Amino acid sequence: MATARFLVSGKVQGVFYRAGTREQALVLGLAGHARNLPDGRVEVLASGEPGALDALERWLRQGPPLARVEAVAREALPEQALSGFGLG
């Protein structure tokens, strides 16, 4: 298992970005959370198979139809035992 933190900037709040991220993460078998940050970005913390994290990153770079993603920063973290996928 691998864990990564993604910071997504652009028009990503109020456009179902977190809900779409949760759907994708669950399909990919990932655990973690997606939450809005006060500065307008979305933080995604995900843990699972490395290939699934790569697939999630590809989705994060596009997002749902109403989103306009400008940048996605990825940071590898020490492995974490997470369960479910929450929204914050």
PyMOL Python script that loads the backbone (N, CA, C, O; Angstrom):
from pymol import cmd

cmd.read_pdbstr("""\
ATOM      1  N   MET A   1       0.836  -1.188   0.000  1.00  0.00           N
ATOM      2  CA  MET A   1       0.000   0.000   0.000  1.00  0.00           C
ATOM      3  C   MET A   1       0.878   1.248   0.000  1.00  0.00           C
ATOM      4  O   MET A   1       1.968   1.273   0.570  1.00  0.00           O
ATOM      5  N   ALA A   2       0.371   2.257  -0.646  1.00  0.00           N
ATOM      6  CA  ALA A   2       1.063   3.540  -0.702  1.00  0.00           C
ATOM      7  C   ALA A   2       0.073   4.628  -0.275  1.00  0.00           C
ATOM      8  O   ALA A   2      -1.142   4.444  -0.354  1.00  0.00           O
ATOM      9  N   THR A   3       0.605   5.747   0.170  1.00  0.00           N
ATOM     10  CA  THR A   3      -0.238   6.875   0.576  1.00  0.00           C
ATOM     11  C   THR A   3       0.282   8.137  -0.090  1.00  0.00           C
ATOM     12  O   THR A   3       1.491   8.348  -0.190  1.00  0.00           O
ATOM     13  N   ALA A   4      -0.648   8.975  -0.546  1.00  0.00           N
ATOM     14  CA  ALA A   4      -0.274  10.231  -1.184  1.00  0.00           C
ATOM     15  C   ALA A   4      -1.254  11.330  -0.786  1.00  0.00           C
ATOM     16  O   ALA A   4      -2.428  11.085  -0.509  1.00  0.00           O
ATOM     17  N   ARG A   5      -0.729  12.532  -0.771  1.00  0.00           N
ATOM     18  CA  ARG A   5      -1.541  13.727  -0.528  1.00  0.00           C
ATOM     19  C   ARG A   5      -1.506  14.551  -1.809  1.00  0.00           C
ATOM     20  O   ARG A   5      -0.439  14.827  -2.357  1.00  0.00           O
ATOM     21  N   PHE A   6      -2.687  14.939  -2.275  1.00  0.00           N
ATOM     22  CA  PHE A   6      -2.815  15.765  -3.472  1.00  0.00           C
ATOM     23  C   PHE A   6      -3.412  17.106  -3.080  1.00  0.00           C
ATOM     24  O   PHE A   6      -4.366  17.161  -2.304  1.00  0.00           O
ATOM     25  N   LEU A   7      -2.860  18.177  -3.608  1.00  0.00           N
ATOM     26  CA  LEU A   7      -3.432  19.507  -3.455  1.00  0.00           C
ATOM     27  C   LEU A   7      -3.855  19.977  -4.838  1.00  0.00           C
ATOM     28  O   LEU A   7      -3.034  20.100  -5.747  1.00  0.00           O
ATOM     29  N   VAL A   8      -5.146  20.237  -4.982  1.00  0.00           N
ATOM     30  CA  VAL A   8      -5.721  20.559  -6.278  1.00  0.00           C
ATOM     31  C   VAL A   8      -6.192  22.003  -6.268  1.00  0.00           C
ATOM     32  O   VAL A   8      -6.961  22.408  -5.397  1.00  0.00           O
ATOM     33  N   SER A   9      -5.722  22.784  -7.249  1.00  0.00           N
ATOM     34  CA  SER A   9      -6.128  24.189  -7.322  1.00  0.00           C
ATOM     35  C   SER A   9      -6.868  24.458  -8.618  1.00  0.00           C
ATOM     36  O   SER A   9      -6.765  23.707  -9.588  1.00  0.00           O
ATOM     37  N   GLY A  10      -7.613  25.543  -8.608  1.00  0.00           N
ATOM     38  CA  GLY A  10      -8.437  25.936  -9.743  1.00  0.00           C
ATOM     39  C   GLY A  10      -9.862  26.119  -9.260  1.00  0.00           C
ATOM     40  O   GLY A  10     -10.090  26.408  -8.085  1.00  0.00           O
ATOM     41  N   LYS A  11     -10.817  25.953 -10.152  1.00  0.00           N
ATOM     42  CA  LYS A  11     -12.228  26.025  -9.774  1.00  0.00           C
ATOM     43  C   LYS A  11     -12.634  24.616  -9.362  1.00  0.00           C
ATOM     44  O   LYS A  11     -13.152  23.843 -10.168  1.00  0.00           O
ATOM     45  N   VAL A  12     -12.388  24.296  -8.089  1.00  0.00           N
ATOM     46  CA  VAL A  12     -12.605  22.940  -7.603  1.00  0.00           C
ATOM     47  C   VAL A  12     -13.497  22.878  -6.367  1.00  0.00           C
ATOM     48  O   VAL A  12     -13.692  21.804  -5.798  1.00  0.00           O
ATOM     49  N   GLN A  13     -14.033  24.007  -5.952  1.00  0.00           N
ATOM     50  CA  GLN A  13     -14.983  24.014  -4.848  1.00  0.00           C
ATOM     51  C   GLN A  13     -16.343  24.427  -5.391  1.00  0.00           C
ATOM     52  O   GLN A  13     -16.446  25.339  -6.213  1.00  0.00           O
ATOM     53  N   GLY A  14     -17.393  23.743  -4.920  1.00  0.00           N
ATOM     54  CA  GLY A  14     -18.745  24.052  -5.348  1.00  0.00           C
ATOM     55  C   GLY A  14     -19.103  23.484  -6.711  1.00  0.00           C
ATOM     56  O   GLY A  14     -20.079  23.916  -7.326  1.00  0.00           O
ATOM     57  N   VAL A  15     -18.318  22.511  -7.195  1.00  0.00           N
ATOM     58  CA  VAL A  15     -18.571  21.922  -8.520  1.00  0.00           C
ATOM     59  C   VAL A  15     -18.600  20.390  -8.438  1.00  0.00           C
ATOM     60  O   VAL A  15     -18.340  19.715  -9.433  1.00  0.00           O
ATOM     61  N   PHE A  16     -18.911  19.842  -7.262  1.00  0.00           N
ATOM     62  CA  PHE A  16     -18.990  18.401  -7.035  1.00  0.00           C
ATOM     63  C   PHE A  16     -17.639  17.701  -7.176  1.00  0.00           C
ATOM     64  O   PHE A  16     -17.579  16.507  -7.473  1.00  0.00           O
ATOM     65  N   TYR A  17     -16.562  18.450  -6.962  1.00  0.00           N
ATOM     66  CA  TYR A  17     -15.222  17.875  -7.091  1.00  0.00           C
ATOM     67  C   TYR A  17     -14.969  16.820  -6.014  1.00  0.00           C
ATOM     68  O   TYR A  17     -14.487  15.729  -6.318  1.00  0.00           O
ATOM     69  N   ARG A  18     -15.289  17.137  -4.765  1.00  0.00           N
ATOM     70  CA  ARG A  18     -15.042  16.179  -3.685  1.00  0.00           C
ATOM     71  C   ARG A  18     -15.893  14.926  -3.843  1.00  0.00           C
ATOM     72  O   ARG A  18     -15.403  13.812  -3.655  1.00  0.00           O
ATOM     73  N   ALA A  19     -17.150  15.102  -4.183  1.00  0.00           N
ATOM     74  CA  ALA A  19     -18.037  13.948  -4.364  1.00  0.00           C
ATOM     75  C   ALA A  19     -17.557  13.069  -5.517  1.00  0.00           C
ATOM     76  O   ALA A  19     -17.561  11.843  -5.409  1.00  0.00           O
ATOM     77  N   GLY A  20     -17.145  13.690  -6.611  1.00  0.00           N
ATOM     78  CA  GLY A  20     -16.614  12.926  -7.736  1.00  0.00           C
ATOM     79  C   GLY A  20     -15.333  12.206  -7.379  1.00  0.00           C
ATOM     80  O   GLY A  20     -15.102  11.076  -7.809  1.00  0.00           O
ATOM     81  N   THR A  21     -14.501  12.864  -6.590  1.00  0.00           N
ATOM     82  CA  THR A  21     -13.255  12.247  -6.137  1.00  0.00           C
ATOM     83  C   THR A  21     -13.553  11.023  -5.280  1.00  0.00           C
ATOM     84  O   THR A  21     -12.911   9.983  -5.423  1.00  0.00           O
ATOM     85  N   ARG A  22     -14.528  11.155  -4.393  1.00  0.00           N
ATOM     86  CA  ARG A  22     -14.913  10.024  -3.540  1.00  0.00           C
ATOM     87  C   ARG A  22     -15.382   8.851  -4.400  1.00  0.00           C
ATOM     88  O   ARG A  22     -14.981   7.713  -4.157  1.00  0.00           O
ATOM     89  N   GLU A  23     -16.219   9.108  -5.392  1.00  0.00           N
ATOM     90  CA  GLU A  23     -16.709   8.039  -6.268  1.00  0.00           C
ATOM     91  C   GLU A  23     -15.544   7.328  -6.963  1.00  0.00           C
ATOM     92  O   GLU A  23     -15.488   6.099  -7.001  1.00  0.00           O
ATOM     93  N   GLN A  24     -14.617   8.121  -7.511  1.00  0.00           N
ATOM     94  CA  GLN A  24     -13.467   7.534  -8.208  1.00  0.00           C
ATOM     95  C   GLN A  24     -12.601   6.721  -7.256  1.00  0.00           C
ATOM     96  O   GLN A  24     -12.165   5.619  -7.589  1.00  0.00           O
ATOM     97  N   ALA A  25     -12.356   7.267  -6.074  1.00  0.00           N
ATOM     98  CA  ALA A  25     -11.511   6.580  -5.094  1.00  0.00           C
ATOM     99  C   ALA A  25     -12.115   5.239  -4.692  1.00  0.00           C
ATOM    100  O   ALA A  25     -11.400   4.243  -4.578  1.00  0.00           O
ATOM    101  N   LEU A  26     -13.418   5.211  -4.479  1.00  0.00           N
ATOM    102  CA  LEU A  26     -14.062   3.965  -4.083  1.00  0.00           C
ATOM    103  C   LEU A  26     -14.004   2.936  -5.207  1.00  0.00           C
ATOM    104  O   LEU A  26     -13.777   1.754  -4.948  1.00  0.00           O
ATOM    105  N   VAL A  27     -14.205   3.365  -6.445  1.00  0.00           N
ATOM    106  CA  VAL A  27     -14.096   2.455  -7.591  1.00  0.00           C
ATOM    107  C   VAL A  27     -12.686   1.871  -7.669  1.00  0.00           C
ATOM    108  O   VAL A  27     -12.509   0.702  -8.013  1.00  0.00           O
ATOM    109  N   LEU A  28     -11.690   2.691  -7.349  1.00  0.00           N
ATOM    110  CA  LEU A  28     -10.288   2.275  -7.432  1.00  0.00           C
ATOM    111  C   LEU A  28      -9.812   1.519  -6.189  1.00  0.00           C
ATOM    112  O   LEU A  28      -8.671   1.060  -6.142  1.00  0.00           O
ATOM    113  N   GLY A  29     -10.682   1.388  -5.185  1.00  0.00           N
ATOM    114  CA  GLY A  29     -10.310   0.660  -3.972  1.00  0.00           C
ATOM    115  C   GLY A  29      -9.417   1.446  -3.041  1.00  0.00           C
ATOM    116  O   GLY A  29      -8.654   0.860  -2.272  1.00  0.00           O
ATOM    117  N   LEU A  30      -9.497   2.769  -3.097  1.00  0.00           N
ATOM    118  CA  LEU A  30      -8.670   3.633  -2.251  1.00  0.00           C
ATOM    119  C   LEU A  30      -9.432   4.067  -1.003  1.00  0.00           C
ATOM    120  O   LEU A  30     -10.661   4.135  -1.006  1.00  0.00           O
ATOM    121  N   ALA A  31      -8.702   4.355   0.046  1.00  0.00           N
ATOM    122  CA  ALA A  31      -9.260   4.906   1.283  1.00  0.00           C
ATOM    123  C   ALA A  31      -8.655   6.285   1.495  1.00  0.00           C
ATOM    124  O   ALA A  31      -7.582   6.587   0.971  1.00  0.00           O
ATOM    125  N   GLY A  32      -9.348   7.126   2.270  1.00  0.00           N
ATOM    126  CA  GLY A  32      -8.819   8.447   2.578  1.00  0.00           C
ATOM    127  C   GLY A  32      -9.911   9.478   2.732  1.00  0.00           C
ATOM    128  O   GLY A  32     -10.975   9.197   3.284  1.00  0.00           O
ATOM    129  N   HIS A  33      -9.640  10.695   2.234  1.00  0.00           N
ATOM    130  CA  HIS A  33     -10.637  11.760   2.320  1.00  0.00           C
ATOM    131  C   HIS A  33     -10.359  12.837   1.264  1.00  0.00           C
ATOM    132  O   HIS A  33      -9.267  12.920   0.704  1.00  0.00           O
ATOM    133  N   ALA A  34     -11.366  13.641   1.019  1.00  0.00           N
ATOM    134  CA  ALA A  34     -11.231  14.844   0.194  1.00  0.00           C
ATOM    135  C   ALA A  34     -11.890  15.970   0.974  1.00  0.00           C
ATOM    136  O   ALA A  34     -13.016  15.822   1.450  1.00  0.00           O
ATOM    137  N   ARG A  35     -11.192  17.099   1.109  1.00  0.00           N
ATOM    138  CA  ARG A  35     -11.765  18.205   1.869  1.00  0.00           C
ATOM    139  C   ARG A  35     -11.383  19.538   1.252  1.00  0.00           C
ATOM    140  O   ARG A  35     -10.317  19.689   0.655  1.00  0.00           O
ATOM    141  N   ASN A  36     -12.286  20.504   1.412  1.00  0.00           N
ATOM    142  CA  ASN A  36     -12.016  21.859   0.956  1.00  0.00           C
ATOM    143  C   ASN A  36     -11.046  22.524   1.911  1.00  0.00           C
ATOM    144  O   ASN A  36     -11.121  22.323   3.123  1.00  0.00           O
ATOM    145  N   LEU A  37     -10.138  23.315   1.369  1.00  0.00           N
ATOM    146  CA  LEU A  37      -9.228  24.119   2.174  1.00  0.00           C
ATOM    147  C   LEU A  37      -9.684  25.573   2.123  1.00  0.00           C
ATOM    148  O   LEU A  37     -10.304  25.989   1.144  1.00  0.00           O
ATOM    149  N   PRO A  38      -9.388  26.347   3.156  1.00  0.00           N
ATOM    150  CA  PRO A  38      -9.824  27.741   3.192  1.00  0.00           C
ATOM    151  C   PRO A  38      -9.312  28.591   2.022  1.00  0.00           C
ATOM    152  O   PRO A  38      -9.928  29.603   1.687  1.00  0.00           O
ATOM    153  N   ASP A  39      -8.201  28.199   1.399  1.00  0.00           N
ATOM    154  CA  ASP A  39      -7.631  28.995   0.306  1.00  0.00           C
ATOM    155  C   ASP A  39      -8.231  28.663  -1.060  1.00  0.00           C
ATOM    156  O   ASP A  39      -7.769  29.176  -2.079  1.00  0.00           O
ATOM    157  N   GLY A  40      -9.272  27.796  -1.086  1.00  0.00           N
ATOM    158  CA  GLY A  40      -9.935  27.468  -2.341  1.00  0.00           C
ATOM    159  C   GLY A  40      -9.475  26.180  -2.992  1.00  0.00           C
ATOM    160  O   GLY A  40     -10.073  25.732  -3.971  1.00  0.00           O
ATOM    161  N   ARG A  41      -8.424  25.581  -2.464  1.00  0.00           N
ATOM    162  CA  ARG A  41      -7.952  24.305  -3.008  1.00  0.00           C
ATOM    163  C   ARG A  41      -8.717  23.146  -2.369  1.00  0.00           C
ATOM    164  O   ARG A  41      -9.437  23.322  -1.386  1.00  0.00           O
ATOM    165  N   VAL A  42      -8.544  21.960  -2.951  1.00  0.00           N
ATOM    166  CA  VAL A  42      -9.064  20.730  -2.363  1.00  0.00           C
ATOM    167  C   VAL A  42      -7.872  19.850  -2.014  1.00  0.00           C
ATOM    168  O   VAL A  42      -6.960  19.674  -2.822  1.00  0.00           O
ATOM    169  N   GLU A  43      -7.888  19.302  -0.808  1.00  0.00           N
ATOM    170  CA  GLU A  43      -6.873  18.354  -0.365  1.00  0.00           C
ATOM    171  C   GLU A  43      -7.456  16.957  -0.473  1.00  0.00           C
ATOM    172  O   GLU A  43      -8.568  16.699  -0.013  1.00  0.00           O
ATOM    173  N   VAL A  44      -6.696  16.057  -1.086  1.00  0.00           N
ATOM    174  CA  VAL A  44      -7.095  14.656  -1.187  1.00  0.00           C
ATOM    175  C   VAL A  44      -5.985  13.815  -0.566  1.00  0.00           C
ATOM    176  O   VAL A  44      -4.824  13.907  -0.966  1.00  0.00           O
ATOM    177  N   LEU A  45      -6.351  13.008   0.402  1.00  0.00           N
ATOM    178  CA  LEU A  45      -5.433  12.065   1.013  1.00  0.00           C
ATOM    179  C   LEU A  45      -5.928  10.680   0.629  1.00  0.00           C
ATOM    180  O   LEU A  45      -7.087  10.351   0.882  1.00  0.00           O
ATOM    181  N   ALA A  46      -5.083   9.872   0.032  1.00  0.00           N
ATOM    182  CA  ALA A  46      -5.522   8.563  -0.434  1.00  0.00           C
ATOM    183  C   ALA A  46      -4.462   7.507  -0.163  1.00  0.00           C
ATOM    184  O   ALA A  46      -3.261   7.768  -0.234  1.00  0.00           O
ATOM    185  N   SER A  47      -4.941   6.310   0.150  1.00  0.00           N
ATOM    186  CA  SER A  47      -4.052   5.193   0.434  1.00  0.00           C
ATOM    187  C   SER A  47      -4.561   3.964  -0.303  1.00  0.00           C
ATOM    188  O   SER A  47      -5.758   3.675  -0.302  1.00  0.00           O
ATOM    189  N   GLY A  48      -3.629   3.238  -0.937  1.00  0.00           N
ATOM    190  CA  GLY A  48      -3.994   2.031  -1.660  1.00  0.00           C
ATOM    191  C   GLY A  48      -2.868   1.591  -2.573  1.00  0.00           C
ATOM    192  O   GLY A  48      -1.708   1.942  -2.356  1.00  0.00           O
ATOM    193  N   GLU A  49      -3.208   0.826  -3.587  1.00  0.00           N
ATOM    194  CA  GLU A  49      -2.213   0.336  -4.535  1.00  0.00           C
ATOM    195  C   GLU A  49      -1.624   1.497  -5.340  1.00  0.00           C
ATOM    196  O   GLU A  49      -2.356   2.415  -5.708  1.00  0.00           O
ATOM    197  N   PRO A  50      -0.328   1.476  -5.618  1.00  0.00           N
ATOM    198  CA  PRO A  50       0.303   2.571  -6.374  1.00  0.00           C
ATOM    199  C   PRO A  50      -0.376   2.859  -7.717  1.00  0.00           C
ATOM    200  O   PRO A  50      -0.543   4.023  -8.080  1.00  0.00           O
ATOM    201  N   GLY A  51      -0.763   1.832  -8.448  1.00  0.00           N
ATOM    202  CA  GLY A  51      -1.430   2.044  -9.730  1.00  0.00           C
ATOM    203  C   GLY A  51      -2.766   2.743  -9.579  1.00  0.00           C
ATOM    204  O   GLY A  51      -3.158   3.544 -10.427  1.00  0.00           O
ATOM    205  N   ALA A  52      -3.466   2.435  -8.489  1.00  0.00           N
ATOM    206  CA  ALA A  52      -4.748   3.090  -8.225  1.00  0.00           C
ATOM    207  C   ALA A  52      -4.537   4.565  -7.880  1.00  0.00           C
ATOM    208  O   ALA A  52      -5.337   5.415  -8.271  1.00  0.00           O
ATOM    209  N   LEU A  53      -3.465   4.869  -7.152  1.00  0.00           N
ATOM    210  CA  LEU A  53      -3.150   6.278  -6.859  1.00  0.00           C
ATOM    211  C   LEU A  53      -2.828   7.035  -8.148  1.00  0.00           C
ATOM    212  O   LEU A  53      -3.223   8.189  -8.308  1.00  0.00           O
ATOM    213  N   ASP A  54      -2.123   6.395  -9.050  1.00  0.00           N
ATOM    214  CA  ASP A  54      -1.818   7.024 -10.339  1.00  0.00           C
ATOM    215  C   ASP A  54      -3.095   7.292 -11.126  1.00  0.00           C
ATOM    216  O   ASP A  54      -3.240   8.348 -11.742  1.00  0.00           O
ATOM    217  N   ALA A  55      -4.023   6.332 -11.104  1.00  0.00           N
ATOM    218  CA  ALA A  55      -5.297   6.506 -11.803  1.00  0.00           C
ATOM    219  C   ALA A  55      -6.105   7.631 -11.172  1.00  0.00           C
ATOM    220  O   ALA A  55      -6.737   8.415 -11.881  1.00  0.00           O
ATOM    221  N   LEU A  56      -6.090   7.716  -9.846  1.00  0.00           N
ATOM    222  CA  LEU A  56      -6.798   8.806  -9.176  1.00  0.00           C
ATOM    223  C   LEU A  56      -6.192  10.146  -9.569  1.00  0.00           C
ATOM    224  O   LEU A  56      -6.920  11.106  -9.825  1.00  0.00           O
ATOM    225  N   GLU A  57      -4.866  10.218  -9.619  1.00  0.00           N
ATOM    226  CA  GLU A  57      -4.217  11.475 -10.007  1.00  0.00           C
ATOM    227  C   GLU A  57      -4.647  11.904 -11.411  1.00  0.00           C
ATOM    228  O   GLU A  57      -4.883  13.089 -11.648  1.00  0.00           O
ATOM    229  N   ARG A  58      -4.748  10.970 -12.326  1.00  0.00           N
ATOM    230  CA  ARG A  58      -5.209  11.311 -13.679  1.00  0.00           C
ATOM    231  C   ARG A  58      -6.616  11.893 -13.626  1.00  0.00           C
ATOM    232  O   ARG A  58      -6.913  12.870 -14.314  1.00  0.00           O
ATOM    233  N   TRP A  59      -7.485  11.295 -12.808  1.00  0.00           N
ATOM    234  CA  TRP A  59      -8.848  11.817 -12.686  1.00  0.00           C
ATOM    235  C   TRP A  59      -8.832  13.204 -12.032  1.00  0.00           C
ATOM    236  O   TRP A  59      -9.557  14.100 -12.464  1.00  0.00           O
ATOM    237  N   LEU A  60      -8.010  13.382 -10.995  1.00  0.00           N
ATOM    238  CA  LEU A  60      -7.940  14.675 -10.307  1.00  0.00           C
ATOM    239  C   LEU A  60      -7.539  15.793 -11.256  1.00  0.00           C
ATOM    240  O   LEU A  60      -7.988  16.927 -11.093  1.00  0.00           O
ATOM    241  N   ARG A  61      -6.711  15.499 -12.234  1.00  0.00           N
ATOM    242  CA  ARG A  61      -6.258  16.513 -13.184  1.00  0.00           C
ATOM    243  C   ARG A  61      -7.376  16.954 -14.125  1.00  0.00           C
ATOM    244  O   ARG A  61      -7.286  18.017 -14.739  1.00  0.00           O
ATOM    245  N   GLN A  62      -8.416  16.153 -14.240  1.00  0.00           N
ATOM    246  CA  GLN A  62      -9.565  16.512 -15.071  1.00  0.00           C
ATOM    247  C   GLN A  62     -10.735  16.945 -14.197  1.00  0.00           C
ATOM    248  O   GLN A  62     -11.272  18.037 -14.378  1.00  0.00           O
ATOM    249  N   GLY A  63     -11.128  16.106 -13.260  1.00  0.00           N
ATOM    250  CA  GLY A  63     -12.240  16.390 -12.371  1.00  0.00           C
ATOM    251  C   GLY A  63     -13.581  16.263 -13.068  1.00  0.00           C
ATOM    252  O   GLY A  63     -13.654  15.831 -14.218  1.00  0.00           O
ATOM    253  N   PRO A  64     -14.656  16.648 -12.357  1.00  0.00           N
ATOM    254  CA  PRO A  64     -15.992  16.586 -12.941  1.00  0.00           C
ATOM    255  C   PRO A  64     -16.188  17.690 -13.991  1.00  0.00           C
ATOM    256  O   PRO A  64     -15.362  18.597 -14.094  1.00  0.00           O
ATOM    257  N   PRO A  65     -17.276  17.617 -14.768  1.00  0.00           N
ATOM    258  CA  PRO A  65     -17.467  18.552 -15.881  1.00  0.00           C
ATOM    259  C   PRO A  65     -17.408  20.046 -15.518  1.00  0.00           C
ATOM    260  O   PRO A  65     -16.913  20.841 -16.316  1.00  0.00           O
ATOM    261  N   LEU A  66     -17.896  20.442 -14.349  1.00  0.00           N
ATOM    262  CA  LEU A  66     -17.922  21.859 -13.997  1.00  0.00           C
ATOM    263  C   LEU A  66     -16.603  22.379 -13.429  1.00  0.00           C
ATOM    264  O   LEU A  66     -16.430  23.589 -13.279  1.00  0.00           O
ATOM    265  N   ALA A  67     -15.684  21.490 -13.117  1.00  0.00           N
ATOM    266  CA  ALA A  67     -14.397  21.896 -12.535  1.00  0.00           C
ATOM    267  C   ALA A  67     -13.456  22.425 -13.610  1.00  0.00           C
ATOM    268  O   ALA A  67     -13.549  22.062 -14.782  1.00  0.00           O
ATOM    269  N   ARG A  68     -12.552  23.290 -13.177  1.00  0.00           N
ATOM    270  CA  ARG A  68     -11.468  23.792 -14.024  1.00  0.00           C
ATOM    271  C   ARG A  68     -10.176  23.653 -13.216  1.00  0.00           C
ATOM    272  O   ARG A  68      -9.797  24.553 -12.467  1.00  0.00           O
ATOM    273  N   VAL A  69      -9.519  22.525 -13.382  1.00  0.00           N
ATOM    274  CA  VAL A  69      -8.315  22.228 -12.608  1.00  0.00           C
ATOM    275  C   VAL A  69      -7.137  22.972 -13.217  1.00  0.00           C
ATOM    276  O   VAL A  69      -6.877  22.872 -14.416  1.00  0.00           O
ATOM    277  N   GLU A  70      -6.429  23.720 -12.376  1.00  0.00           N
ATOM    278  CA  GLU A  70      -5.233  24.448 -12.816  1.00  0.00           C
ATOM    279  C   GLU A  70      -3.954  23.688 -12.484  1.00  0.00           C
ATOM    280  O   GLU A  70      -3.003  23.708 -13.266  1.00  0.00           O
ATOM    281  N   ALA A  71      -3.920  23.021 -11.334  1.00  0.00           N
ATOM    282  CA  ALA A  71      -2.705  22.315 -10.924  1.00  0.00           C
ATOM    283  C   ALA A  71      -3.041  21.237  -9.912  1.00  0.00           C
ATOM    284  O   ALA A  71      -3.987  21.357  -9.135  1.00  0.00           O
ATOM    285  N   VAL A  72      -2.236  20.174  -9.942  1.00  0.00           N
ATOM    286  CA  VAL A  72      -2.326  19.100  -8.953  1.00  0.00           C
ATOM    287  C   VAL A  72      -0.911  18.835  -8.456  1.00  0.00           C
ATOM    288  O   VAL A  72      -0.027  18.467  -9.230  1.00  0.00           O
ATOM    289  N   ALA A  73      -0.708  19.026  -7.167  1.00  0.00           N
ATOM    290  CA  ALA A  73       0.588  18.714  -6.550  1.00  0.00           C
ATOM    291  C   ALA A  73       0.439  17.416  -5.781  1.00  0.00           C
ATOM    292  O   ALA A  73      -0.526  17.233  -5.039  1.00  0.00           O
ATOM    293  N   ARG A  74       1.399  16.510  -5.960  1.00  0.00           N
ATOM    294  CA  ARG A  74       1.357  15.202  -5.293  1.00  0.00           C
ATOM    295  C   ARG A  74       2.547  15.067  -4.361  1.00  0.00           C
ATOM    296  O   ARG A  74       3.680  15.390  -4.717  1.00  0.00           O
ATOM    297  N   GLU A  75       2.266  14.586  -3.165  1.00  0.00           N
ATOM    298  CA  GLU A  75       3.303  14.367  -2.164  1.00  0.00           C
ATOM    299  C   GLU A  75       3.160  12.941  -1.642  1.00  0.00           C
ATOM    300  O   GLU A  75       2.093  12.565  -1.156  1.00  0.00           O
ATOM    301  N   ALA A  76       4.214  12.150  -1.736  1.00  0.00           N
ATOM    302  CA  ALA A  76       4.206  10.802  -1.177  1.00  0.00           C
ATOM    303  C   ALA A  76       4.340  10.908   0.337  1.00  0.00           C
ATOM    304  O   ALA A  76       5.150  11.686   0.841  1.00  0.00           O
ATOM    305  N   LEU A  77       3.553  10.131   1.054  1.00  0.00           N
ATOM    306  CA  LEU A  77       3.577  10.115   2.507  1.00  0.00           C
ATOM    307  C   LEU A  77       3.906   8.713   2.994  1.00  0.00           C
ATOM    308  O   LEU A  77       3.758   7.748   2.245  1.00  0.00           O
ATOM    309  N   PRO A  78       4.354   8.588   4.249  1.00  0.00           N
ATOM    310  CA  PRO A  78       4.523   7.247   4.808  1.00  0.00           C
ATOM    311  C   PRO A  78       3.185   6.500   4.760  1.00  0.00           C
ATOM    312  O   PRO A  78       2.120   7.103   4.885  1.00  0.00           O
ATOM    313  N   GLU A  79       3.259   5.210   4.583  1.00  0.00           N
ATOM    314  CA  GLU A  79       2.041   4.398   4.505  1.00  0.00           C
ATOM    315  C   GLU A  79       1.153   4.633   5.720  1.00  0.00           C
ATOM    316  O   GLU A  79       1.620   4.664   6.858  1.00  0.00           O
ATOM    317  N   GLN A  80      -0.143   4.799   5.448  1.00  0.00           N
ATOM    318  CA  GLN A  80      -1.112   5.012   6.523  1.00  0.00           C
ATOM    319  C   GLN A  80      -2.237   4.002   6.381  1.00  0.00           C
ATOM    320  O   GLN A  80      -2.650   3.672   5.269  1.00  0.00           O
ATOM    321  N   ALA A  81      -2.730   3.515   7.505  1.00  0.00           N
ATOM    322  CA  ALA A  81      -3.868   2.589   7.503  1.00  0.00           C
ATOM    323  C   ALA A  81      -5.143   3.416   7.563  1.00  0.00           C
ATOM    324  O   ALA A  81      -5.557   3.844   8.640  1.00  0.00           O
ATOM    325  N   LEU A  82      -5.766   3.642   6.415  1.00  0.00           N
ATOM    326  CA  LEU A  82      -6.995   4.419   6.339  1.00  0.00           C
ATOM    327  C   LEU A  82      -8.139   3.494   5.968  1.00  0.00           C
ATOM    328  O   LEU A  82      -7.922   2.446   5.358  1.00  0.00           O
ATOM    329  N   SER A  83      -9.360   3.876   6.332  1.00  0.00           N
ATOM    330  CA  SER A  83     -10.514   3.081   5.935  1.00  0.00           C
ATOM    331  C   SER A  83     -11.609   4.004   5.443  1.00  0.00           C
ATOM    332  O   SER A  83     -11.763   5.118   5.943  1.00  0.00           O
ATOM    333  N   GLY A  84     -12.371   3.541   4.462  1.00  0.00           N
ATOM    334  CA  GLY A  84     -13.447   4.346   3.903  1.00  0.00           C
ATOM    335  C   GLY A  84     -12.895   5.535   3.144  1.00  0.00           C
ATOM    336  O   GLY A  84     -11.681   5.698   3.020  1.00  0.00           O
ATOM    337  N   PHE A  85     -13.785   6.357   2.641  1.00  0.00           N
ATOM    338  CA  PHE A  85     -13.359   7.589   1.988  1.00  0.00           C
ATOM    339  C   PHE A  85     -14.315   8.693   2.374  1.00  0.00           C
ATOM    340  O   PHE A  85     -15.459   8.720   1.920  1.00  0.00           O
ATOM    341  N   GLY A  86     -13.848   9.612   3.219  1.00  0.00           N
ATOM    342  CA  GLY A  86     -14.684  10.656   3.776  1.00  0.00           C
ATOM    343  C   GLY A  86     -14.593  11.963   3.023  1.00  0.00           C
ATOM    344  O   GLY A  86     -13.664  12.203   2.253  1.00  0.00           O
ATOM    345  N   LEU A  87     -15.588  12.802   3.270  1.00  0.00           N
ATOM    346  CA  LEU A  87     -15.607  14.163   2.711  1.00  0.00           C
ATOM    347  C   LEU A  87     -15.572  15.125   3.871  1.00  0.00           C
ATOM    348  O   LEU A  87     -16.267  14.938   4.869  1.00  0.00           O
ATOM    349  N   GLY A  88     -14.760  16.155   3.737  1.00  0.00           N
ATOM    350  CA  GLY A  88     -14.664  17.133   4.811  1.00  0.00           C
ATOM    351  C   GLY A  88     -14.862  18.521   4.300  1.00  0.00           C
ATOM    352  O   GLY A  88     -14.813  19.477   5.074  1.00  0.00           O
TER     353      GLY A  88
END
""", "prot")
cmd.dss("prot")
cmd.show_as("cartoon", "prot")
cmd.util.cbc("prot")
cmd.orient("prot")
